[in-house]
Amino acid sequence: MAGIKPLVVLLPGLDGTGILFEPFTPILENYCDVQVITYPTDTVLDYAQLIDYVAARLPRRPFILLGESFAGPIALHLAAAGAAPISDVILCVTFARYPLWWLAPISGIVNSLPIYQLRETAFSRWAMERELGTALLADVDRAVAAVRPPVMLARMRAVLSMNATPQLEQIKAPLYYMRATRDAVVRCGASRHMLKPRPDMRVEDFPTHHFLLQSMPQDAAAAIAAFAASLPGAIATPSLARS
């Protein structure tokens, strides 16, 4: 219908709070309707349960589904199931199978991590802390603090055992992968793995670290708007200047 913006549904990463989307969503809202689906902060849910949780909260109108980091496998499963009107899938700094999947047999070691080290382990050390800046680090701290430690630890363990590779071939929607060239959390091998079953997946590189949407919000929003506008039957959206 003329005049209706495309709808983008955002699925957050490991914390699941949506806090880390706060700098990004106002920019994306210049051309797209945006819905953020957050996850429970006090209840341990495995990937299968989170997929059901998110599925129950998806909109009924056609939408583009974006899965960031931890949420990539959730997006892949939902798109493969075909139950929701997902027109296209954007995968941001994420994976179908985590590159360190071979650590799954000893994933219980995650339980021994002191909770005060969660930020250092899950975010800062791997995401090049010096590049993040104080504002983003404060947001990361706030996001981690909002989630009960057992919930965060369970999600970290789940990452090692998840494999959504079979879902890639089942998805009929176009796939667009946003890759951070300096990502130390999800390295480029993750996207190469996904290209094997889906050589048609579009991949675009961004010169930044794992927090792509947060560090390059203007460029990321421009790329998403351009992707949405390039799709068959897409409604024209305002152009975004990319720095």
Number of C-alpha atoms within 10 A of each C-alpha: 5 6 8 12 18 21 20 25 22 22 26 23 22 23 26 24 21 18 16 20 18 12 17 18 21 14 17 21 16 17 22 23 15 19 17 18 17 18 21 15 20 13 13 18 17 15 20 12 12 16 18 13 16 16 18 10 11 19 14 9 11 15 22 22 26 26 25 27 23 26 26 25 28 25 27 28 23 22 23 20 13 14 9 17 16 24 19 21 26 28 26 28 29 27 31 27 20 26 18 12 14 11 14 16 10 10 17 13 11 15 14 8 12 10 17 11 11 19 17 13 15 17 21 21 13 16 21 17 15 10 14 19 10 11 9 17 17 12 17 19 15 15 19 24 17 16 20 16 18 15 18 24 21 19 20 19 19 18 25 19 18 19 15 19 19 14 18 22 13 16 19 14 16 16 21 19 22 22 25 24 18 19 20 16 22 25 20 19 12 18 23 14 17 20 16 13 15 17 12 11 20 15 17 13 12 16 12 20 26 27 24 23 25 20 19 19 20 18 18 22 24 22 19 21 23 16 15 26 17 12 12 7 8 12 16 17 17 13 13 19 10 12 7
